[in-house]
Amino acid sequence: MGSEGPPAVTVNVTGFKKFHGVSENPTETIVSNLKQYMKKRGMPKGLTLGSCTVLETAGQGAVAPLYQTLQSAISEKDSESSNSRRIIWLHFGVNSGATRFAIEQQAVNEATFRCPDEMGWKPQKVPIVPADGEISRVRETSLLVKDITKTLAKKGFEVITSDDAGRFVCNYVYYHSLRFAEQNGTRSLFVHVPLFLTIDEETQMQFVASLLEFAPKGLNSGLHTDEI
């Protein structure tokens, strides 16, 4: 089997629009320009860049289009050979106070928004998915976050592993994505980026491209051996 190489990987990407205190969200720019950027740079072997979607920075407002995109990718996978392709969800959000990139290990079943989202919703200590139980419920990515972080750091990027994605819309979307991934045999990862004023746009695009280049190896290595 090893001579056949690793399964092909499709990475679908999301970012967010503006929100309170952040008039220009760098993740909107990154996601909007990513396909053209990777076309010029060249896609890594075995990797396909799937959908690139910019979501509203609103908990409930982001979930409907998120699930439409998630389900669409599953439908496309089902139309192909079931074992021929792996799907990874790569979500980007901004942390306006950050000076480094942060690879998020987990999401928590709690929505406690520090300010109203773009639809005016400001939940406090509300479970994101009530059926999952208490707000203390945690879902972790099955990808090898520490390995991903080490690889990107060796490439010269200022990046850390994080186990706290906050309690705002980023965590809200990540929790839904991790839950969907577990139920549908896909993988999900969330990355927080700084503002362009802190790390410039070109460096951030290079960071995302490097993360994509590692996807067929590092991200795919997060799959259990019985699934490869």
Number of C-alpha atoms within 10 A of each C-alpha: 6 6 5 6 9 17 15 16 22 22 21 20 23 23 26 26 20 17 17 10 9 13 9 14 23 27 28 23 16 23 23 17 13 18 16 11 16 17 10 9 11 11 16 16 10 16 19 17 18 16 18 21 18 22 21 22 24 23 26 17 16 18 18 12 15 20 15 10 18 20 14 13 20 15 11 9 17 12 8 10 8 9 12 12 17 22 23 24 23 21 25 26 26 24 21 17 10 14 15 17 24 25 23 25 21 22 27 24 25 25 22 21 19 12 14 17 20 18 13 10 14 17 19 12 14 15 20 25 17 11 7 13 11 16 17 12 15 14 18 18 22 21 20 16 21 15 15 21 23 15 17 20 15 10 11 10 18 15 22 18 17 17 13 14 24 18 20 21 25 24 25 27 26 29 27 20 27 24 20 17 21 15 9 13 13 20 24 26 25 28 23 23 27 22 22 17 10 13 16 12 16 11 12 20 19 15 21 21 19 16 18 22 18 17 21 23 14 19 23 22 16 18 17 10 7 5 8 16
